[in-house]
Amino acid sequence: MTDSAESRARKALNRLRRAMEKALIDLDALESALASAEGEDFPRRAYAGLRSRIGEVLEFTDDEATRLQEKVLQAGGLEHGRVRRRTG
């Protein structure tokens, strides 16, 4: 994988992740406004289902970021699990 392809992929994953995080924030605001206005008529299950699907997209972005990182490490000659991150 070329550096530019890797860079574009990371940027796209980050944009998608931020978009989904913003979608959750906006969904919460919409749900809050409509739930109080509609009361019992508010479709809570539909909103919960949408929240779950957005969560799946967020999980996908995490999985793809991990997969991309492993691919880059392998291309550089490093095995998965051989790189340790410093803390502190």
Secondary structure, 3 states (H helix, E strand, C coil): CCHHHHHHHHHHHHHHHHHHHHHHHHHHHHHHHHHHHHHHHCCHHHHHHHHHHHHHHHHHHHHHHHHHHHHHHHHCCCCCCCCCCCCC
